[in-house]
């Protein structure tokens, strides 16, 4: 799979998205990631995954200038990320925006640097959030902070993300992957049956919750993508200006 590379060192797998510099999401990429997670799960050797990306940004979300393969299908594949049984540590550099934030939040842990930036920018584009953020974001940072980020679409840097609990480690950019690997190795050194049992207790419900959430999210996105506000939001993003929404 040219969009995803996999390496196994000891009990830790490195799963790297190879679509730099921005690593935009589409159906093919999310399916490749889900397939990789499940193959590693079935193989029995891997006990923890480091999810990372080449290039400038972890994931800048969807590229609205290119087909994504269908939102509903993409989100069905996203549910499979939550169904895999191996703990995931995401190493987040640069931007994790929109669906890229959703991908980062699918991981068990996030390691980042002060220079990173995070945004649930959906409302600034004129449509509804997706990728299961209905379930994951409030679970990670609490419902009030989640509402603020979803309503405003504002960007937070890595330092603020760590302060609000969105990220679990804040490190120097040069040490990002090393720290992610160190955390994944620490997990892999614990008893694997115990880790799986604990993960099932703490996160086992999440796939089902996300499945229900993405059905609603996809329907709302489809509805709002037909509005003038969505067209204005995408146009304003391309022109790097503040959108002028009319509520139509």
Number of C-alpha atoms within 10 A of each C-alpha: 12 9 15 17 16 17 12 14 11 12 16 23 23 24 21 19 26 19 19 15 15 23 25 23 22 21 21 15 22 24 19 17 25 19 17 19 26 16 13 21 18 13 9 10 14 22 26 28 30 27 25 25 25 16 16 15 24 32 32 22 24 19 13 10 8 9 11 17 12 11 21 19 16 21 26 18 22 25 24 19 24 26 17 20 21 25 22 29 28 30 26 29 26 24 25 26 25 26 26 26 25 24 23 27 23 26 20 17 21 25 26 30 24 18 16 23 24 27 23 29 23 23 19 23 23 23 23 23 24 26 30 29 25 22 21 21 22 15 13 18 17 14 13 10 15 19 15 12 19 22 16 14 20 16 18 20 17 26 19 17 23 19 13 15 13 27 24 17 21 22 19 12 16 9 13 21 23 14 19 27 24 15 19 24 20 12 20 20 13 11 10 15 10 10 18 17 13 12 16 13 10 10 15 17 13 18 20 12 16 26 21 15 20 26 17 17 24 22 15 15 20 15 12 18 16 12 15 14 22 24 17 19 22 18 15 16 13 11 10 9 10 12 19 10 15 9 9 10
